[in-house]
C-alpha cells in the first residue's frame, strides 16, 4: 500500500480508538448507575432500571445507531455529529449488558458483609462504597473485559453510516486497490492487536484490585488451592504462607 493509503487506515484506527474510549466511559457510567439501581430497596427504582436493561439489551445495536442518528434529532430539532450519535447508541446499549454484570457482582457479596455494615450503623451509601463495591468490582473485571472487547468489535457498525472508522477506511482501501484478502487481513490483525492490549490491561487491573482486597494468589499457591482454603478452611495454613 502507498503512504497515503496507510495514513487513511491509521486515521480509521484513531477514530475507532476514540469511539471505543468515549462509548466505554459512557457504558461504564450507565452500568454502575443502572446495576446499583437494580439492587435498590425501592421496587419502582428496580422496575425502571430493569425496564431500561430489557429494552436496550433486547434491541439491535445497529438499529439503535440509526435511530439515534436519523430518528431522534428531528424529534427534538437538533442534529448529532456521527461520533456522538455512535457514542450514545453504543454506550447505552453495552451499558445495559454491563448493568447485569454489576448487579450480579453486588449480589454475590456475602450477605454477612452487608449485615456487618448495618450493625456498624452504616448508611446504604456507606455500605455500598466501603463494603460492597471494593469486594464486587474485582469480580466484575473479567466480564467487563469481555464486554469491552465486544464493544471494540461493535464499533465497526458505525461504518454503515459513513463514519471513517477502521472498518470504513479498510473498505475504501480495498476499493482503491481491488485487493480484498490483503486489506481485510490487515484490518483483522489491527482489531486483534487492540483487543489483545485491552485484555492485558484489564487483566493487570484485575490483579491490582484483587491484591487491594487481599484476593491475589500468593507466591507458591495456586488459585485453586487458595479458593479451596477460603471456602473450606482445608489447607488454610499452607495457603496463608505457613503462619502460626
Helices and strands as residue ranges (DSSP letters): H 3-37, H 43-57, H 61-66, I 67-72, H 73-76, H 82-108, H 111-119, H 124-127, I 128-132, H 133-154, G 155-161, H 166-177, H 180-212, H 223-232, H 236-239
